[in-house]
Amino acid sequence: MDSLKGIIKEAFGLEFPISGGNGSSIEDAIIIEVTDSSGISMEYKILDCIHKLGGVSFKFVKQEQFFKNEKHCTDNQYRDHKSE
């Protein structure tokens, strides 16, 4: 399967500085590779693309911040509205 980055680029012509997995768990996280505050708005744009691709509607669940390999990380967790 193609990467999420590749799928979004092909479907919408948008290229985000992302790597990692599909976001289904912290081990398979979508990594937004930015060093400024643009990551927050980019996160919502990526979620919008995922919504448009698969009809998934997200609800924010919780946020945790931590450091990994000397980088500040934020784990934002969402749930599909349909899974409630």
N, C-alpha and C positions, 0 to 999 in steps of 0.2 A: 504494500500500500504506500502511496505517496505521503510525503510529510505534509503536515497541516500548512506549513508555509507555502509549499508547492500547490496544494489544492486551492488555497485562497488566491494565490497569484493567477492560476489558470481560470478560476471562476469569476473573479472580480477585477483582475488586472492590478491588484494591490500587492505591494511587497512590504512586509513587516520584518523588523529585525528580531525574528524569533527562531528558537531552536527547541529541542527537547521532544516531548511526546504529544499525546492528544489531550492531555489535561484530565484524564480520568482518575488520577491519584497523584500524590506528591512525588512518588517515584517516577511517574510518567508525566511530569509537569510540563506545561507550556512555559518556556523561558523567554521573557521579553528582555532583550539585551540593550538596555539604555542606561545612561548615567545621569539623566535629568528627570524632571517631573512629567515628561511626556508619556511615561509608561502607563499612567492611570487612564488617560484618554485612549491610548492605544489598546489597552485591555478591553475597553467597552466596544471599540471598533472590531476587534477580533471576535468578541462574543456575538456581535451583530452579524458578522459573516457566518459564524457557526450556526446561528439561528436561521439565517436565510438558506443555508445549505441543507439543513436537516429538519427545519421546523421546530427546533428545540427552544423553549422559552425558559429563561433562567431566573432563579430567585437567589439573592445573596443569603448565605448561611452564616459565615464567620470569616474573620481575618486574623492571621497570626504573623508576626514579624520575627525574623531571626537572622543570624549571620551564618553563612556557609562559605568556606574558602575565602574568608575575609571580605565577602560581598554581602551587602544588606539585601535580604530577601523578604518578600511578602507572599504569604500563602493565602490567597483569596479563594474561598470555597463557595461554590454555587450548586444548586440542585435544580434539576429539571422540574418545572411546575407540574408536569404530568405524573411525576413519581410520588407525589404527596397523597 
